[in-house]
């Protein structure tokens, strides 16, 4: 067991179909979404059971390296659905050197809109864009954090 620490959300890396990294991912988030349905049990009455689930993925990408944006725009304008082979996200405990790495595969991107270009009068904002998608593949924990004690 390890002592409870301040754990940082760090590194998010997206990979192409060849396993090569697509650089420029600033932030990422994976959320397990679950849909429940009612089931009637003879002795227990009505209970809720899992009907369906998926992993929702949100990425904030820097425009400095826009290869991912170009890929998505190219696929969408050809009437194709862009798919990312996999993404690895990392949570890091810098003090103890522990990390948790989770991989999600076959991310189907479904952005409703993508900012192709934007300019602002003050010019102080960083050029970024957001992409959203989902996967029905089970998350794969490559590394897990230890059990912490208070």
C-alpha positions, -999 to 999 in steps of 0.1 A, spaced: 0 0 0 11 35 -7 4 68 11 -23 89 -4 -8 117 -26 -18 144 -50 -22 126 -83 -19 145 -115 -37 140 -147 -11 139 -174 -1 125 -208 -26 117 -235 -13 102 -267 -33 93 -299 -19 68 -324 -26 62 -361 -33 29 -378 5 21 -380 10 26 -343 28 59 -348 19 88 -324 -1 117 -337 14 146 -318 -5 177 -305 -30 162 -280 -32 187 -251 -60 173 -231 -81 141 -232 -110 126 -213 -125 91 -214 -159 86 -197 -178 53 -193 -215 60 -201 -240 34 -190 -277 29 -200 -299 10 -176 -332 -7 -180 -358 -20 -156 -361 -58 -151 -388 -74 -130 -375 -102 -108 -400 -126 -91 -385 -124 -56 -367 -90 -57 -392 -70 -77 -381 -44 -101 -343 -39 -104 -321 -20 -128 -297 -39 -151 -272 -26 -176 -286 -24 -211 -257 -8 -229 -225 10 -224 -199 29 -244 -168 50 -237 -171 87 -246 -138 103 -257 -131 141 -258 -98 155 -270 -84 190 -271 -58 192 -299 -33 220 -305 -33 235 -340 5 235 -339 5 200 -352 -28 196 -370 -23 162 -386 -53 148 -367 -75 177 -378 -65 172 -415 -72 134 -412 -106 140 -397 -116 167 -422 -104 145 -451 -124 115 -439 -156 135 -432 -156 154 -465 -153 120 -483 -183 107 -464 -162 84 -443 -163 80 -405 -129 88 -390 -116 61 -366 -86 64 -343 -70 29 -337 -62 37 -301 -55 63 -274 -35 59 -242 -41 82 -213 -19 84 -182 -25 95 -146 7 101 -127 18 101 -91 51 120 -95 60 118 -58 60 79 -57 66 73 -93 33 54 -98 12 56 -129 -20 44 -143 -22 39 -181 -55 31 -198 -59 23 -235 -91 26 -255 -93 12 -290 -114 18 -321 -125 54 -313 -152 64 -338 -149 102 -341 -183 120 -345 -177 157 -343 -207 178 -350 -183 207 -360 -146 213 -363 -131 248 -362 -111 250 -394 -98 285 -388 -103 312 -362 -88 346 -355 -94 370 -326 -87 407 -322 -67 403 -290 -47 374 -304 -39 359 -270 -57 326 -272 -39 294 -281 -51 278 -313 -69 246 -303 -98 225 -315 -119 198 -298 -128 164 -311 -154 140 -297 -160 103 -303 -169 70 -287 -158 34 -285 -176 2 -276 -143 -16 -268 -136 -24 -232 -109 -1 -217 -76 -19 -212 -56 -9 -181 -19 -13 -191 -7 -1 -156 -27 3 -124 -21 26 -94 -14 8 -61 -39 8 -33 -34 40 -13 -38 45 25 -47 78 42 
